Amino acid sequence: MPNQIEDKKRILLRVRRIKGQTQAIENALEENADCGAILQQICSVRGAINGLMYEMLEVHLKDTLVTGDSTEQERKDEFVDIAKILKSYLK
C-alpha cells in the first residue's frame, strides 16, 4: 500500500476511473452498442490498467527500495518478488 497520502489518492483516482470505464463497457454491451465502440473501450481500459500498474510499481519501488528503512537482504528479496510480479504481468 502506498505510504504517502498523495500517492494513495492518485492511485485510487485511477482505479475509480477504470471502474467507470468497465461500467461503460457493460452498459454498451447491454445496449447492443457497435462492436467497434466496445473494442475501443476495451483498449482504453487496457491502457488504464497499464498506467495503474506503472504508477503502483513506481510508488512501491520508491516506498520499499528507495525511501524505506530496509536491509540490503530485504531489498534483494523485494527485488525478486517484484521481478516475479512483472514476469506474471507481462505474460
C-alpha positions as CSV (number, residue, x, y, z in Angstrom):
1,M,0.0,0.0,0.0
2,P,1.3,3.5,-0.8
3,N,2.9,5.2,2.2
4,Q,2.2,8.8,1.0
5,I,-1.4,10.1,1.1
6,E,-0.9,11.8,-2.3
7,D,0.2,8.6,-3.9
8,K,-2.8,6.7,-2.4
9,K,-5.2,9.4,-3.6
10,R,-3.7,9.4,-7.1
11,I,-3.9,5.6,-7.4
12,L,-7.5,5.4,-6.1
13,L,-8.5,8.0,-8.6
14,R,-7.1,5.8,-11.4
15,V,-8.9,2.8,-10.0
16,R,-12.2,4.7,-9.9
17,R,-11.7,5.8,-13.5
18,I,-11.1,2.2,-14.6
19,K,-14.2,1.2,-12.7
20,G,-16.2,3.8,-14.7
21,Q,-14.7,2.6,-17.9
22,T,-15.6,-1.1,-17.2
23,Q,-19.1,0.0,-16.3
24,A,-19.3,1.8,-19.6
25,I,-18.4,-1.4,-21.4
26,E,-21.1,-3.3,-19.5
27,N,-23.6,-0.7,-20.4
28,A,-22.6,-0.7,-24.1
29,L,-23.0,-4.5,-24.2
30,E,-26.4,-4.3,-22.6
31,E,-27.5,-1.6,-25.1
32,N,-26.2,-3.7,-28.0
33,A,-23.7,-0.9,-29.0
34,D,-21.5,-1.2,-32.0
35,C,-18.7,-3.7,-31.6
36,G,-16.1,-1.2,-32.8
37,A,-17.0,1.2,-30.0
38,I,-16.9,-1.6,-27.4
39,L,-13.5,-2.7,-28.7
40,Q,-12.2,0.9,-28.4
41,Q,-13.5,1.0,-24.8
42,I,-11.7,-2.3,-24.0
43,C,-8.5,-0.8,-25.4
44,S,-9.0,2.2,-23.2
45,V,-9.3,0.0,-20.1
46,R,-6.2,-1.9,-21.1
47,G,-4.2,1.3,-21.3
48,A,-5.6,2.5,-18.0
49,I,-4.7,-0.8,-16.3
50,N,-1.2,-0.5,-17.7
51,G,-1.0,3.1,-16.3
52,L,-2.2,1.8,-13.0
53,M,0.4,-0.9,-12.9
54,Y,3.2,1.5,-13.8
55,E,2.1,4.0,-11.1
56,M,1.7,1.4,-8.4
57,L,5.0,-0.2,-9.3
58,E,6.7,3.2,-9.2
59,V,5.2,4.0,-5.8
60,H,6.1,0.6,-4.4
61,L,9.7,0.8,-5.6
62,K,10.0,4.2,-4.1
63,D,8.5,3.2,-0.8
64,T,10.3,-0.1,-0.4
65,L,13.6,0.2,-2.2
66,V,14.4,3.9,-2.2
67,T,13.0,5.6,0.9
68,G,12.2,2.5,3.1
69,D,14.3,1.5,6.1
70,S,15.3,-1.9,4.9
71,T,18.4,-4.0,4.9
72,E,20.3,-5.0,1.8
73,Q,18.9,-8.5,2.0
74,E,15.3,-7.3,2.4
75,R,15.9,-5.1,-0.7
76,K,17.2,-8.1,-2.7
77,D,14.2,-10.2,-1.6
78,E,11.8,-7.4,-2.6
79,F,13.5,-7.2,-6.0
80,V,13.0,-10.9,-6.6
81,D,9.3,-10.5,-5.6
82,I,8.8,-7.6,-7.9
83,A,10.5,-9.4,-10.8
84,K,8.1,-12.3,-10.3
85,I,5.1,-10.0,-10.4
86,L,6.4,-8.3,-13.5
87,K,7.0,-11.6,-15.3
88,S,3.5,-12.7,-14.5
89,Y,2.0,-9.3,-15.6
90,L,3.9,-9.4,-18.9
91,K,2.8,-12.9,-19.9
